[in-house]
Amino acid sequence: VPGDVEKPVLAILTEKDLLLYNSLPQTRESLNSPSSRHPLIATRLVHSGPAKGSLLADSSELSFVLRAGTPHGVETHLFCAEIQLDLSVWTCLLVNGCHSAAELIQEVVTACIWNGQDCKLAVHLEKGFTIYQDTSDMGKRKILLSQPFEKLRMSSDDGVKVLFLDFGGPEGEIVSTSTAQKLLLKW
């Protein structure tokens, strides 16, 4: 929601992406060139219902808010819906689309630094969270930390580069700060 400016957009939901266009594409080339493309695996619906806050003049207006991870941090997009049915359809499609994208992709991996070591953070659909280092044995991983989704009590972030994953227990919270490509994870 940069600058809280309202502007019409065309949104197209595909199997893996949310595509946003500033105008209706007139050619195949323009259809293949959205103004922004957000992978559903990195997109979350964070609000759906009557508008909250001061972004909309009429607080009875229906809206939904998406947060999408990008190489430059997290973008927030506020969308208005004219009727409850439109809001319900978009909400359902987005939630189901994000779940389907996770099932399709299965795992997301990013480079990180943990306890001063270069490593990787993997988020896997069935295995949960794993911090590991690649070894010289092809395809082998040295597991440094592994937690299933069921242990995750709370997660939050600053919208740019800090991620908090609280698994409870004596080990406490994983605090990770990231640049566009790296995460620093610390116990």
OpenMM code with the backbone's topology and positions (N, CA, C; nanometers):
from openmm import Vec3, app, unit

residues = "VAL PRO GLY ASP VAL GLU LYS PRO VAL LEU ALA ILE LEU THR GLU LYS ASP LEU LEU LEU TYR ASN SER LEU PRO GLN THR ARG GLU SER LEU ASN SER PRO SER SER ARG HIS PRO LEU ILE ALA THR ARG LEU VAL HIS SER GLY PRO ALA LYS GLY SER LEU LEU ALA ASP SER SER GLU LEU SER PHE VAL LEU ARG ALA GLY THR PRO HIS GLY VAL GLU THR HIS LEU PHE CYS ALA GLU ILE GLN LEU ASP LEU SER VAL TRP THR CYS LEU LEU VAL ASN GLY CYS HIS SER ALA ALA GLU LEU ILE GLN GLU VAL VAL THR ALA CYS ILE TRP ASN GLY GLN ASP CYS LYS LEU ALA VAL HIS LEU GLU LYS GLY PHE THR ILE TYR GLN ASP THR SER ASP MET GLY LYS ARG LYS ILE LEU LEU SER GLN PRO PHE GLU LYS LEU ARG MET SER SER ASP ASP GLY VAL LYS VAL LEU PHE LEU ASP PHE GLY GLY PRO GLU GLY GLU ILE VAL SER THR SER THR ALA GLN LYS LEU LEU LEU LYS TRP".split()
positions = [
    Vec3(0.0850, -0.1165, 0.0000),
    Vec3(0.0000, 0.0000, 0.0000),
    Vec3(0.0898, 0.1232, 0.0000),
    Vec3(0.1780, 0.1367, -0.0973),
    Vec3(0.2674, 0.2521, -0.1005),
    Vec3(0.1893, 0.3815, -0.1179),
    Vec3(0.2061, 0.4724, -0.0246),
    Vec3(0.1414, 0.6021, -0.0345),
    Vec3(-0.0092, 0.5994, -0.0162),
    Vec3(-0.0675, 0.4871, 0.0191),
    Vec3(-0.2120, 0.4736, 0.0393),
    Vec3(-0.2912, 0.5260, -0.0801),
    Vec3(-0.2414, 0.5041, -0.2006),
    Vec3(-0.3071, 0.5516, -0.3220),
    Vec3(-0.3973, 0.4413, -0.3765),
    Vec3(-0.5231, 0.4785, -0.4016),
    Vec3(-0.6177, 0.3838, -0.4592),
    Vec3(-0.6105, 0.3919, -0.6105),
    Vec3(-0.5959, 0.2773, -0.6764),
    Vec3(-0.5966, 0.2752, -0.8225),
    Vec3(-0.6563, 0.1429, -0.8686),
    Vec3(-0.7270, 0.1459, -0.9808),
    Vec3(-0.7854, 0.0215, -1.0317),
    Vec3(-0.6760, -0.0704, -1.0865),
    Vec3(-0.6900, -0.2000, -1.0600),
    Vec3(-0.5994, -0.3003, -1.1143),
    Vec3(-0.6814, -0.4192, -1.1615),
    Vec3(-0.6248, -0.4911, -1.2565),
    Vec3(-0.6813, -0.6184, -1.2988),
    Vec3(-0.5972, -0.7254, -1.2306),
    Vec3(-0.6611, -0.8144, -1.1583),
    Vec3(-0.5911, -0.9229, -1.0905),
    Vec3(-0.6298, -1.0549, -1.1559),
    Vec3(-0.5287, -1.1342, -1.1891),
    Vec3(-0.5511, -1.2673, -1.2457),
    Vec3(-0.4808, -1.3682, -1.1569),
    Vec3(-0.5532, -1.4692, -1.1178),
    Vec3(-0.4999, -1.5739, -1.0323),
    Vec3(-0.4718, -1.6964, -1.1184),
    Vec3(-0.3449, -1.7429, -1.1187),
    Vec3(-0.3083, -1.8641, -1.1913),
    Vec3(-0.2807, -1.9741, -1.0897),
    Vec3(-0.2364, -2.0883, -1.1384),
    Vec3(-0.2059, -2.2004, -1.0504),
    Vec3(-0.0951, -2.1665, -0.9503),
    Vec3(-0.0001, -2.0820, -0.9908),
    Vec3(0.1144, -2.0511, -0.9053),
    Vec3(0.1298, -1.9046, -0.8692),
    Vec3(0.0638, -1.8140, -0.9424),
    Vec3(0.0911, -1.6712, -0.9252),
    Vec3(-0.0347, -1.5869, -0.9172),
    Vec3(-0.0201, -1.4710, -0.8534),
    Vec3(-0.1175, -1.3634, -0.8601),
    Vec3(-0.0554, -1.2574, -0.9503),
    Vec3(-0.1215, -1.2279, -1.0618),
    Vec3(-0.0714, -1.1319, -1.1592),
    Vec3(-0.1531, -1.0046, -1.1478),
    Vec3(-0.0863, -0.8906, -1.1412),
    Vec3(-0.1544, -0.7613, -1.1326),
    Vec3(-0.1189, -0.6777, -1.2543),
    Vec3(-0.2208, -0.6174, -1.3149),
    Vec3(-0.2047, -0.5347, -1.4340),
    Vec3(-0.2634, -0.3968, -1.4070),
    Vec3(-0.1980, -0.2927, -1.4558),
    Vec3(-0.2508, -0.1569, -1.4422),
    Vec3(-0.3641, -0.1300, -1.5398),
    Vec3(-0.3703, -0.2098, -1.6477),
    Vec3(-0.4778, -0.1959, -1.7456),
    Vec3(-0.5038, -0.3332, -1.8082),
    Vec3(-0.6133, -0.3442, -1.8791),
    Vec3(-0.6495, -0.4692, -1.9439),
    Vec3(-0.5479, -0.5016, -2.0544),
    Vec3(-0.4821, -0.6170, -2.0479),
    Vec3(-0.3853, -0.6528, -2.1531),
    Vec3(-0.4561, -0.6671, -2.2876),
    Vec3(-0.3989, -0.6050, -2.3905),
    Vec3(-0.4577, -0.6067, -2.5239),
    Vec3(-0.3879, -0.7049, -2.6180),
    Vec3(-0.2683, -0.7487, -2.5808),
    Vec3(-0.1911, -0.8400, -2.6658),
    Vec3(-0.1367, -0.9538, -2.5811),
    Vec3(-0.0889, -1.0575, -2.6478),
    Vec3(-0.0271, -1.1697, -2.5776),
    Vec3(0.0961, -1.1218, -2.5000),
    Vec3(0.1715, -1.0304, -2.5600),
    Vec3(0.2913, -0.9771, -2.4951),
    Vec3(0.2551, -0.9030, -2.3667),
    Vec3(0.1516, -0.8203, -2.3735),
    Vec3(0.1122, -0.7471, -2.2527),
    Vec3(0.0518, -0.8408, -2.1477),
    Vec3(-0.0130, -0.9480, -2.1913),
    Vec3(-0.0640, -1.0475, -2.0971),
    Vec3(0.0515, -1.1173, -2.0250),
    Vec3(0.1630, -1.1358, -2.0954),
    Vec3(0.2814, -1.1995, -2.0362),
    Vec3(0.3695, -1.1022, -1.9599),
    Vec3(0.3266, -0.9756, -1.9493),
    Vec3(0.4059, -0.8736, -1.8802),
    Vec3(0.3212, -0.7984, -1.7776),
    Vec3(0.2825, -0.8657, -1.6688),
    Vec3(0.2031, -0.7958, -1.5666),
    Vec3(0.2871, -0.6871, -1.4995),
    Vec3(0.2197, -0.5889, -1.4411),
    Vec3(0.2934, -0.4851, -1.3682),
    Vec3(0.3591, -0.5434, -1.2446),
    Vec3(0.3002, -0.6488, -1.1865),
    Vec3(0.3673, -0.7233, -1.0794),
    Vec3(0.3166, -0.8673, -1.0778),
    Vec3(0.4073, -0.9565, -1.0402),
    Vec3(0.3787, -1.1000, -1.0332),
    Vec3(0.4176, -1.1459, -0.8927),
    Vec3(0.3222, -1.2068, -0.8224),
    Vec3(0.3482, -1.2540, -0.6862),
    Vec3(0.3256, -1.4046, -0.6799),
    Vec3(0.4314, -1.4818, -0.6569),
    Vec3(0.4127, -1.6261, -0.6408),
    Vec3(0.3196, -1.6530, -0.5219),
    Vec3(0.2220, -1.7396, -0.5400),
    Vec3(0.1268, -1.7687, -0.4323),
    Vec3(0.1951, -1.8314, -0.3114),
    Vec3(0.3058, -1.9017, -0.3335),
    Vec3(0.3777, -1.9637, -0.2220),
    Vec3(0.4307, -1.8574, -0.1256),
    Vec3(0.4496, -1.7341, -0.1744),
    Vec3(0.5023, -1.6259, -0.0910),
    Vec3(0.3970, -1.5179, -0.0659),
    Vec3(0.2702, -1.5522, -0.0825),
    Vec3(0.1609, -1.4560, -0.0676),
    Vec3(0.0654, -1.5053, 0.0411),
    Vec3(0.0216, -1.4138, 0.1262),
    Vec3(-0.0713, -1.4486, 0.2337),
    Vec3(-0.1862, -1.3504, 0.2402),
    Vec3(-0.3046, -1.4038, 0.2637),
    Vec3(-0.4227, -1.3226, 0.2913),
    Vec3(-0.4173, -1.2881, 0.4396),
    Vec3(-0.4099, -1.1597, 0.4716),
    Vec3(-0.3975, -1.1207, 0.6124),
    Vec3(-0.5223, -1.0512, 0.6669),
    Vec3(-0.6153, -1.0154, 0.5778),
    Vec3(-0.7410, -0.9553, 0.6239),
    Vec3(-0.8465, -0.9752, 0.5166),
    Vec3(-0.9687, -1.0016, 0.5598),
    Vec3(-1.0819, -1.0110, 0.4694),
    Vec3(-1.2064, -0.9710, 0.5469),
    Vec3(-1.2738, -0.8668, 0.5007),
    Vec3(-1.3954, -0.8220, 0.5674),
    Vec3(-1.4099, -0.6725, 0.5599),
    Vec3(-1.4845, -0.6130, 0.6550),
    Vec3(-1.4971, -0.4669, 0.6559),
    Vec3(-1.3587, -0.4038, 0.6693),
    Vec3(-1.3394, -0.2909, 0.6024),
    Vec3(-1.2096, -0.2234, 0.6022),
    Vec3(-1.1695, -0.1840, 0.7440),
    Vec3(-1.0397, -0.1957, 0.7710),
    Vec3(-0.9852, -0.1544, 0.9002),
    Vec3(-0.8871, -0.0417, 0.8772),
    Vec3(-0.8713, 0.0446, 0.9769),
    Vec3(-0.7719, 0.1503, 0.9654),
    Vec3(-0.8211, 0.2667, 0.8828),
    Vec3(-0.7271, 0.3507, 0.8443),
    Vec3(-0.7627, 0.4742, 0.7746),
    Vec3(-0.7359, 0.4680, 0.6254),
    Vec3(-0.7093, 0.3504, 0.5714),
    Vec3(-0.6780, 0.3419, 0.4295),
    Vec3(-0.7981, 0.3704, 0.3405),
    Vec3(-0.9154, 0.3402, 0.3879),
    Vec3(-1.0368, 0.3649, 0.3096),
    Vec3(-1.1240, 0.4657, 0.3828),
    Vec3(-1.1844, 0.5546, 0.3061),
    Vec3(-1.2665, 0.6594, 0.3666),
    Vec3(-1.3898, 0.6020, 0.4357),
    Vec3(-1.4522, 0.5026, 0.3752),
    Vec3(-1.5751, 0.4447, 0.4292),
    Vec3(-1.5414, 0.3129, 0.4973),
    Vec3(-1.5469, 0.3086, 0.6303),
    Vec3(-1.5055, 0.1885, 0.7035),
    Vec3(-1.6034, 0.0729, 0.6857),
    Vec3(-1.7196, 0.0969, 0.6213),
    Vec3(-1.8124, -0.0137, 0.5953),
    Vec3(-1.7783, -0.0835, 0.4636),
    Vec3(-1.6824, -0.0309, 0.3894),
    Vec3(-1.6420, -0.0886, 0.2617),
    Vec3(-1.5715, -0.2223, 0.2860),
    Vec3(-1.5982, -0.3184, 0.1989),
    Vec3(-1.5374, -0.4501, 0.2111),
    Vec3(-1.4002, -0.4510, 0.1454),
    Vec3(-1.3065, -0.5210, 0.2071),
    Vec3(-1.1714, -0.5248, 0.1522),
    Vec3(-1.1023, -0.6538, 0.1912),
    Vec3(-0.9926, -0.6810, 0.1206),
    Vec3(-0.9015, -0.7865, 0.1632),
    Vec3(-0.7599, -0.7368, 0.1420),
    Vec3(-0.6691, -0.7854, 0.2267),
    Vec3(-0.5311, -0.7404, 0.2243),
    Vec3(-0.4412, -0.8610, 0.2032),
    Vec3(-0.3476, -0.8459, 0.1089),
    Vec3(-0.2486, -0.9498, 0.0811),
    Vec3(-0.1109, -0.8987, 0.1162),
    Vec3(-0.0276, -0.9866, 0.1674),
    Vec3(0.1147, -0.9585, 0.1875),
    Vec3(0.1899, -1.0551, 0.0977),
    Vec3(0.2833, -1.0019, 0.0210),
    Vec3(0.3576, -1.0841, -0.0736),
    Vec3(0.5071, -1.0620, -0.0545),
    Vec3(0.5807, -1.1713, -0.0396),
    Vec3(0.7255, -1.1633, -0.0268),
    Vec3(0.7886, -1.1351, -0.1616),
    Vec3(0.8835, -1.0421, -0.1625),
    Vec3(0.9576, -1.0076, -0.2838),
    Vec3(1.1058, -1.0059, -0.2495),
    Vec3(1.1939, -1.0002, -0.3480),
    Vec3(1.3374, -0.9892, -0.3184),
    Vec3(1.3731, -0.8620, -0.2412),
    Vec3(1.2828, -0.7634, -0.2382),
    Vec3(1.3098, -0.6365, -0.1708),
    Vec3(1.2335, -0.6224, -0.0402),
    Vec3(1.1752, -0.7286, 0.0095),
    Vec3(1.0963, -0.7234, 0.1315),
    Vec3(0.9530, -0.7650, 0.1037),
    Vec3(0.8648, -0.7269, 0.1926),
    Vec3(0.7245, -0.7668, 0.1824),
    Vec3(0.6421, -0.6496, 0.1307),
    Vec3(0.5608, -0.6756, 0.0291),
    Vec3(0.4667, -0.5752, -0.0230),
    Vec3(0.3282, -0.6054, 0.0326),
    Vec3(0.2547, -0.5004, 0.0617),
    Vec3(0.1168, -0.5141, 0.1077),
    Vec3(0.0250, -0.4539, 0.0025),
    Vec3(-0.0795, -0.5269, -0.0312),
    Vec3(-0.1780, -0.4800, -0.1294),
    Vec3(-0.3170, -0.4855, -0.0674),
    Vec3(-0.3880, -0.3753, -0.0760),
    Vec3(-0.5250, -0.3655, -0.0270),
    Vec3(-0.6181, -0.3647, -0.1473),
    Vec3(-0.7177, -0.4538, -0.1456),
    Vec3(-0.8153, -0.4632, -0.2537),
    Vec3(-0.9538, -0.4386, -0.1964),
    Vec3(-1.0381, -0.3685, -0.2726),
    Vec3(-1.1766, -0.3433, -0.2319),
    Vec3(-1.2695, -0.4374, -0.3071),
    Vec3(-1.3745, -0.4789, -0.2406),
    Vec3(-1.4783, -0.5609, -0.3025),
    Vec3(-1.6102, -0.4868, -0.2864),
    Vec3(-1.6886, -0.4880, -0.3916),
    Vec3(-1.8144, -0.4138, -0.3871),
    Vec3(-1.9231, -0.4866, -0.3094),
    Vec3(-1.9255, -0.6204, -0.3192),
    Vec3(-2.0286, -0.6972, -0.2496),
    Vec3(-1.9643, -0.8139, -0.1758),
    Vec3(-2.0358, -0.8657, -0.0772),
    Vec3(-1.9858, -0.9758, 0.0056),
    Vec3(-1.9512, -1.0993, -0.0780),
    Vec3(-2.0301, -1.1279, -0.1812),
    Vec3(-2.0038, -1.2442, -0.2658),
    Vec3(-1.8669, -1.2327, -0.3338),
    Vec3(-1.8341, -1.1142, -0.3864),
    Vec3(-1.7021, -1.0937, -0.4483),
    Vec3(-1.5911, -1.1162, -0.3466),
    Vec3(-1.6081, -1.0619, -0.2281),
    Vec3(-1.5086, -1.0781, -0.1218),
    Vec3(-1.4918, -1.2256, -0.0864),
    Vec3(-1.6014, -1.2972, -0.0738),
    Vec3(-1.5961, -1.4398, -0.0395),
    Vec3(-1.5271, -1.5215, -0.1480),
    Vec3(-1.5579, -1.4915, -0.2734),
    Vec3(-1.4970, -1.5656, -0.3846),
    Vec3(-1.3461, -1.5415, -0.3877),
    Vec3(-1.3036, -1.4146, -0.3788),
    Vec3(-1.1601, -1.3842, -0.3811),
    Vec3(-1.0888, -1.4477, -0.2625),
    Vec3(-1.1502, -1.4390, -0.1444),
    Vec3(-1.0893, -1.4978, -0.0250),
    Vec3(-1.0697, -1.6479, -0.0426),
    Vec3(-1.1725, -1.7154, -0.0877),
    Vec3(-1.1667, -1.8603, -0.1080),
    Vec3(-1.0617, -1.8964, -0.2139),
    Vec3(-1.0634, -1.8265, -0.3268),
    Vec3(-0.9670, -1.8557, -0.4335),
    Vec3(-0.8233, -1.8335, -0.3879),
    Vec3(-0.7990, -1.7265, -0.3134),
    Vec3(-0.6630, -1.6974, -0.2678),
    Vec3(-0.6133, -1.7989, -0.1657),
    Vec3(-0.6964, -1.8311, -0.0683),
    Vec3(-0.6558, -1.9286, 0.0330),
    Vec3(-0.6325, -2.0648, -0.0322),
    Vec3(-0.7260, -2.1099, -0.1146),
    Vec3(-0.7085, -2.2387, -0.1824),
    Vec3(-0.5898, -2.2365, -0.2786),
    Vec3(-0.5703, -2.1234, -0.3463),
    Vec3(-0.4575, -2.1104, -0.4378),
    Vec3(-0.3241, -2.1182, -0.3662),
    Vec3(-0.3128, -2.0530, -0.2522),
    Vec3(-0.1889, -2.0585, -0.1726),
    Vec3(-0.1629, -2.2008, -0.1237),
    Vec3(-0.2671, -2.2686, -0.0783),
    Vec3(-0.2510, -2.4078, -0.0334),
    Vec3(-0.2116, -2.4985, -0.1492),
    Vec3(-0.2750, -2.4816, -0.2632),
    Vec3(-0.2422, -2.5634, -0.3805),
    Vec3(-0.0998, -2.5377, -0.4282),
    Vec3(-0.0566, -2.4115, -0.4235),
    Vec3(0.0807, -2.3786, -0.4631),
    Vec3(0.1807, -2.4469, -0.3699),
    Vec3(0.1509, -2.4493, -0.2405),
    Vec3(0.2399, -2.5169, -0.1451),
    Vec3(0.2458, -2.6665, -0.1743),
    Vec3(0.1320, -2.7264, -0.2058),
    Vec3(0.1307, -2.8693, -0.2393),
    Vec3(0.2071, -2.8968, -0.3683),
    Vec3(0.1973, -2.8057, -0.4631),
    Vec3(0.2650, -2.8209, -0.5907),
    Vec3(0.4167, -2.8044, -0.5759),
    Vec3(0.4587, -2.7047, -0.5005),
    Vec3(0.6007, -2.6728, -0.4871),
    Vec3(0.6688, -2.7594, -0.3813),
    Vec3(0.5991, -2.7947, -0.2740),
    Vec3(0.6457, -2.8812, -0.1660),
    Vec3(0.7490, -2.8163, -0.0730),
    Vec3(0.8517, -2.7489, -0.1265),
    Vec3(0.9586, -2.6968, -0.0412),
    Vec3(1.0135, -2.5659, -0.0969),
    Vec3(1.0421, -2.4729, -0.0050),
    Vec3(1.1073, -2.3472, -0.0389),
    Vec3(1.2361, -2.3410, 0.0417),
    Vec3(1.3465, -2.3055, -0.0246),
    Vec3(1.4777, -2.3008, 0.0404),
    Vec3(1.5390, -2.1633, 0.0168),
    Vec3(1.5992, -2.1060, 0.1217),
    Vec3(1.6699, -1.9792, 0.1093),
    Vec3(1.8029, -1.9868, 0.1834),
    Vec3(1.9017, -1.9158, 0.1327),
    Vec3(2.0316, -1.9091, 0.1995),
    Vec3(2.0163, -1.8310, 0.3295),
    Vec3(2.0943, -1.8682, 0.4306),
    Vec3(2.0884, -1.7972, 0.5575),
    Vec3(2.2205, -1.8118, 0.6323),
    Vec3(2.2322, -1.7357, 0.7394),
    Vec3(2.3441, -1.7493, 0.8327),
    Vec3(2.2816, -1.7822, 0.9667),
    Vec3(2.3282, -1.8887, 1.0302),
    Vec3(2.2760, -1.9308, 1.1611),
    Vec3(2.3945, -1.9598, 1.2517),
    Vec3(2.3982, -1.8960, 1.3669),
    Vec3(2.5114, -1.9089, 1.4599),
    Vec3(2.6443, -1.8822, 1.3895),
    Vec3(2.6447, -1.7838, 1.3018),
    Vec3(2.7661, -1.7469, 1.2306),
    Vec3(2.8046, -1.8393, 1.1164),
    Vec3(2.7208, -1.9343, 1.0837),
    Vec3(2.7510, -2.0305, 0.9779),
    Vec3(2.6619, -2.0066, 0.8567),
    Vec3(2.7218, -2.0119, 0.7367),
    Vec3(2.6415, -2.0088, 0.6149),
    Vec3(2.5632, -2.1393, 0.6058),
    Vec3(2.4351, -2.1301, 0.5861),
    Vec3(2.3514, -2.2500, 0.5756),
    Vec3(2.2264, -2.2164, 0.4962),
    Vec3(2.1302, -2.3068, 0.5006),
    Vec3(2.0048, -2.2871, 0.4280),
    Vec3(1.8877, -2.3149, 0.5213),
    Vec3(1.7806, -2.2407, 0.4980),
    Vec3(1.6542, -2.2633, 0.5679),
    Vec3(1.5580, -2.3218, 0.4665),
    Vec3(1.5071, -2.4402, 0.4965),
    Vec3(1.4083, -2.5055, 0.4107),
    Vec3(1.2753, -2.5101, 0.4855),
    Vec3(1.1702, -2.4744, 0.4158),
    Vec3(1.0347, -2.4906, 0.4688),
    Vec3(0.9674, -2.5913, 0.3766),
    Vec3(0.9385, -2.7093, 0.4327),
    Vec3(0.8836, -2.8203, 0.3552),
    Vec3(0.7409, -2.8468, 0.3995),
    Vec3(0.6551, -2.8776, 0.3042),
    Vec3(0.5131, -2.8989, 0.3310),
    Vec3(0.4881, -3.0036, 0.4390),
    Vec3(0.5627, -3.1121, 0.4388),
    Vec3(0.5409, -3.2198, 0.5367),
    Vec3(0.6435, -3.2213, 0.6495),
    Vec3(0.7668, -3.1777, 0.6232),
    Vec3(0.8738, -3.1862, 0.7231),
    Vec3(0.8844, -3.0631, 0.8115),
    Vec3(0.8259, -2.9521, 0.7699),
    Vec3(0.8328, -2.8304, 0.8491),
    Vec3(0.9579, -2.7501, 0.8186),
    Vec3(1.0219, -2.6994, 0.9257),
    Vec3(1.1365, -2.6096, 0.9130),
    Vec3(1.2662, -2.6863, 0.9351),
    Vec3(1.3647, -2.6661, 0.8482),
    Vec3(1.4951, -2.7291, 0.8632),
    Vec3(1.6036, -2.6284, 0.8291),
    Vec3(1.7010, -2.6158, 0.9189),
    Vec3(1.8204, -2.5374, 0.8900),
    Vec3(1.9316, -2.6385, 0.8693),
    Vec3(2.0029, -2.6265, 0.7571),
    Vec3(2.1042, -2.7264, 0.7245),
    Vec3(2.2191, -2.6645, 0.6464),
    Vec3(2.3265, -2.7416, 0.6379),
    Vec3(2.4393, -2.7080, 0.5518),
    Vec3(2.4547, -2.8188, 0.4498),
    Vec3(2.4913, -2.7802, 0.3274),
    Vec3(2.5242, -2.8800, 0.2268),
    Vec3(2.6603, -2.9398, 0.2644),
    Vec3(2.6774, -3.0672, 0.2343),
    Vec3(2.8060, -3.1324, 0.2602),
    Vec3(2.8729, -3.1662, 0.1281),
    Vec3(2.9956, -3.2141, 0.1378),
    Vec3(3.0678, -3.2502, 0.0152),
    Vec3(3.0095, -3.3761, -0.0486),
    Vec3(2.9367, -3.4578, 0.0299),
    Vec3(2.8669, -3.5738, -0.0271),
    Vec3(2.7463, -3.5230, -0.1050),
    Vec3(2.7416, -3.5555, -0.2320),
    Vec3(2.6344, -3.5070, -0.3190),
    Vec3(2.4970, -3.5407, -0.2613),
    Vec3(2.4131, -3.4389, -0.2458),
    Vec3(2.2771, -3.4614, -0.2001),
    Vec3(2.2622, -3.4800, -0.0496),
    Vec3(2.3708, -3.4791, 0.0260),
    Vec3(2.3632, -3.4969, 0.1722),
    Vec3(2.3544, -3.3612, 0.2398),
    Vec3(2.2827, -3.3586, 0.3500),
    Vec3(2.2668, -3.2370, 0.4285),
    Vec3(2.3123, -3.2617, 0.5712),
    Vec3(2.3780, -3.1629, 0.6302),
    Vec3(2.4090, -3.1657, 0.7729),
    Vec3(2.2992, -3.0840, 0.8414),
    Vec3(2.2092, -3.1525, 0.9108),
    Vec3(2.0945, -3.0878, 0.9750),
    Vec3(2.1407, -3.0178, 1.1028),
    Vec3(2.1131, -2.8883, 1.1116),
    Vec3(2.1474, -2.8107, 1.2300),
    Vec3(2.0265, -2.7910, 1.3212),
    Vec3(1.9085, -2.7841, 1.2621),
    Vec3(1.7840, -2.7649, 1.3374),
    Vec3(1.6693, -2.8155, 1.2534),
    Vec3(1.5752, -2.8835, 1.3155),
    Vec3(1.4566, -2.9298, 1.2446),
    Vec3(1.3372, -2.9229, 1.3384),
    Vec3(1.2300, -2.8571, 1.2946),
    Vec3(1.1081, -2.8448, 1.3748),
    Vec3(0.9868, -2.8659, 1.2845),
    Vec3(0.8920, -2.9495, 1.3260),
    Vec3(0.7691, -2.9667, 1.2468),
    Vec3(0.6773, -2.8459, 1.2636),
    Vec3(0.5851, -2.8288, 1.1705),
    Vec3(0.4891, -2.7185, 1.1776),
    Vec3(0.4096, -2.7225, 1.3084),
    Vec3(0.3818, -2.8433, 1.3578),
    Vec3(0.2999, -2.8571, 1.4792),
    Vec3(0.3632, -2.7883, 1.5993),
    Vec3(0.4947, -2.7723, 1.6002),
    Vec3(0.5638, -2.7080, 1.7128),
    Vec3(0.5621, -2.5556, 1.7029),
    Vec3(0.5288, -2.5026, 1.5864),
    Vec3(0.5270, -2.3582, 1.5689),
    Vec3(0.4090, -2.2993, 1.6443),
    Vec3(0.4389, -2.2161, 1.7440),
    Vec3(0.3345, -2.1538, 1.8241),
    Vec3(0.2924, -2.0193, 1.7679),
    Vec3(0.3910, -1.9463, 1.7133),
    Vec3(0.3639, -1.8113, 1.6665),
    Vec3(0.4724, -1.7728, 1.5669),
    Vec3(0.4336, -1.6940, 1.4679),
    Vec3(0.5319, -1.6372, 1.3765),
    Vec3(0.4936, -1.4933, 1.3486),
    Vec3(0.5938, -1.4102, 1.3257),
    Vec3(0.5683, -1.2717, 1.2894),
    Vec3(0.6922, -1.2180, 1.2185),
    Vec3(0.6766, -1.1004, 1.1607),
    Vec3(0.7893, -1.0384, 1.0922),
    Vec3(0.7686, -0.8887, 1.0906),
    Vec3(0.8729, -0.8168, 1.0471),
    Vec3(0.8628, -0.6714, 1.0416),
    Vec3(0.8206, -0.6211, 0.9042),
    Vec3(0.7887, -0.7126, 0.8131),
    Vec3(0.7466, -0.6741, 0.6803),
    Vec3(0.8607, -0.6459, 0.5851),
    Vec3(0.9821, -0.6486, 0.6342),
    Vec3(1.0966, -0.6223, 0.5479),
    Vec3(1.2003, -0.7319, 0.5595),
    Vec3(1.2566, -0.7497, 0.6831),
    Vec3(1.3668, -0.8439, 0.6918),
    Vec3(1.3786, -0.9207, 0.8230),
    Vec3(1.2898, -0.9051, 0.9149),
    Vec3(1.3001, -0.9774, 1.0411),
    Vec3(1.1869, -1.0789, 1.0507),
    Vec3(1.2213, -1.2020, 1.0824),
    Vec3(1.1250, -1.3103, 1.0956),
    Vec3(1.1396, -1.3726, 1.2343),
    Vec3(1.0289, -1.3891, 1.3049),
    Vec3(1.0282, -1.4531, 1.4354),
    Vec3(0.9493, -1.5820, 1.4247),
    Vec3(1.0106, -1.6934, 1.4612),
    Vec3(0.9425, -1.8225, 1.4660),
    Vec3(0.9565, -1.8746, 1.6077),
    Vec3(0.8468, -1.8852, 1.6793),
    Vec3(0.8489, -1.9304, 1.8178),
    Vec3(0.8003, -2.0744, 1.8232),
    Vec3(0.8912, -2.1654, 1.8602),
    Vec3(0.8565, -2.3068, 1.8723),
    Vec3(0.8310, -2.3466, 2.0170),
    Vec3(0.8353, -2.2500, 2.1098),
    Vec3(0.8165, -2.2805, 2.2499),
    Vec3(0.9361, -2.3567, 2.3042),
    Vec3(0.9222, -2.4137, 2.4197),
    Vec3(1.0306, -2.4930, 2.4761),
    Vec3(1.1468, -2.4073, 2.5220),
    Vec3(1.2469, -2.4718, 2.5801),
    Vec3(1.3590, -2.3978, 2.6384),
    Vec3(1.4479, -2.3283, 2.5345),
    Vec3(1.4467, -2.3755, 2.4094),
    Vec3(1.5325, -2.3143, 2.3085),
    Vec3(1.4838, -2.1756, 2.2681),
    Vec3(1.3595, -2.1437, 2.2981),
    Vec3(1.3069, -2.0100, 2.2729),
    Vec3(1.2718, -1.9834, 2.1287),
    Vec3(1.3058, -1.8661, 2.0858),
    Vec3(1.2587, -1.8116, 1.9596),
    Vec3(1.3710, -1.8089, 1.8577),
    Vec3(1.3400, -1.8404, 1.7341),
    Vec3(1.4341, -1.8164, 1.6257),
    Vec3(1.4088, -1.6742, 1.5811),
    Vec3(1.5127, -1.5943, 1.5801),
    Vec3(1.5011, -1.4585, 1.5303),
    Vec3(1.5867, -1.4513, 1.4059),
    Vec3(1.5282, -1.4180, 1.2942),
    Vec3(1.6061, -1.4138, 1.1713),
    Vec3(1.5926, -1.2782, 1.1055),
    Vec3(1.7047, -1.2228, 1.0665),
    Vec3(1.7019, -1.0998, 0.9900),
    Vec3(1.7545, -1.1320, 0.8524),
    Vec3(1.6981, -1.0677, 0.7544),
    Vec3(1.7396, -1.1004, 0.6183),
    Vec3(1.7695, -0.9762, 0.5385),
    Vec3(1.8542, -0.9946, 0.4412),
    Vec3(1.8641, -0.8978, 0.3333),
    Vec3(1.7800, -0.9584, 0.2236),
    Vec3(1.7956, -0.9147, 0.1030),
    Vec3(1.7143, -0.9704, -0.0041),
    Vec3(1.7392, -1.1196, -0.0212),
    Vec3(1.8595, -1.1661, 0.0031),
    Vec3(1.8930, -1.3056, -0.0239),
    Vec3(1.9297, -1.3873, 0.0999),
    Vec3(1.9741, -1.3256, 0.2085),
    Vec3(2.0237, -1.4032, 0.3220),
    Vec3(1.9388, -1.3819, 0.4457),
    Vec3(1.9341, -1.4829, 0.5290),
    Vec3(1.8674, -1.4769, 0.6574),
    Vec3(1.9706, -1.5014, 0.7657),
    Vec3(1.9616, -1.4323, 0.8765),
    Vec3(2.0447, -1.4590, 0.9920),
    Vec3(1.9531, -1.5180, 1.0971),
    Vec3(1.9758, -1.6411, 1.1366),
    Vec3(1.8913, -1.7065, 1.2363),
    Vec3(1.9706, -1.7179, 1.3653),
    Vec3(1.9084, -1.6868, 1.4755),
    Vec3(1.9784, -1.6845, 1.6037),
    Vec3(1.8850, -1.7398, 1.7113),
    Vec3(1.9358, -1.8157, 1.7998),
    Vec3(1.8558, -1.8674, 1.9110),
    Vec3(1.8566, -1.7706, 2.0236),
] * unit.nanometer
topology = app.Topology()
chain = topology.addChain("A")
for resn in residues:
    res = topology.addResidue(resn, chain)
    for name in ("N", "CA", "C"):
        topology.addAtom(name, app.Element.getBySymbol(name[0]), res)
